[in-house]
Amino acid sequence: MSGIEEALIFDDPGQLPNFGPPFMAHAPASSAPILAPLTRSDDVGAVITTRNQADAKRAVRDIRQANPRAAILLDASRYSGKNRGIGARCMTSGWINLQIKIGSRWALTDSGYIPASDLTALRAVLRWESELTQVVTALPLAIQWLTLDHEALIAELTAAGRPVALMLESEGDPLATKAAVSGLIAVLRCPVPVLLLRSDTSVLGALAHGAAAVSVGTKSALRHIYPIVDTDGGFQPPPAAYVPALLSYKRLSIIEDGITRNPDLDVWKCDCSVCMGRSLIWIVNHPDPETAAFEHSLAAQSKLAKTLLAHPSELRGSQWKTMCAVAQSNHELIVRKSGRTWDPAKALKAWVSSTPHPQASTP
Ligand SMILES: [Zn+2]
């Protein structure tokens, strides 16, 4: 198959050779025109999610026109929705070929969902077309693989020896518990490159703990895998923006209320390349607040990612823990109508409580 290089040798077992930048946006193909400039201005990579090959090609063309060197992965999302695929049964070489044809350095597999404790499905996905290189195996996992079975998962990943991209299923943020975050930290220490895709607040934590790349969802439906539910699924969550001082996405209506009641707090200021030190109120007042929130949220997180990665690798975990603790206390500054203060995202507490103490340095 053309475009495939020689078998991989991971000089640094945590990294994906010739891939980056490591901070990426997980976005629908329709968002490619507004994502494209950010790949250049703010070093944001792109994970484009669509099952339609024509839409995928159009999105890649939009991004490559703005930035020929942009890091792009294509997510077929076959693991989601009522008719989702399970394990390796839905995987196709056509999806890999498409990504090679459009010049991707790495191709993401179109894996199906891997249910809790389903070792057969996990192994089938990890062993699919195992002779291919330059492939990242997508692992859309039930969260129990991190909370209960991470040791079995680590054994399988180590045996397979292939780069993998975790995507996690949960009704809310999958990484909102200490068990899930502790499991993730253990998996990130595997001797293969591990990516965390389609995620939320925790993408920066994953980077700090050695993820080869991460992608944050540009809308809440793309910040985790939703379990199959009986409702019609027509609910569209209102737009949200990332608040850097809180390390969390908040709905725009809630940000507006917070700023109105607490206008003098520094927590609203953002020094990303889009906001340039302004208060986030400009996003609420913008004629197209959703696009403004999209651009600011990615620029702000890319900047935080660069700040984290500027630290030596052995210090990044404790640096992220400190950032989470500061973000937790920043919530206590914001007073609601009831007089109570804002509640921090549970993921912040999960990271603070599960981050291991840094190893003592030898004299
Ligand atoms: Zn900003």
Residues whose N, C-alpha, C, O or C-beta is under 5 A from the ligand:
A	BS01	ZN	C270 C272 V274 C275 H296 A300
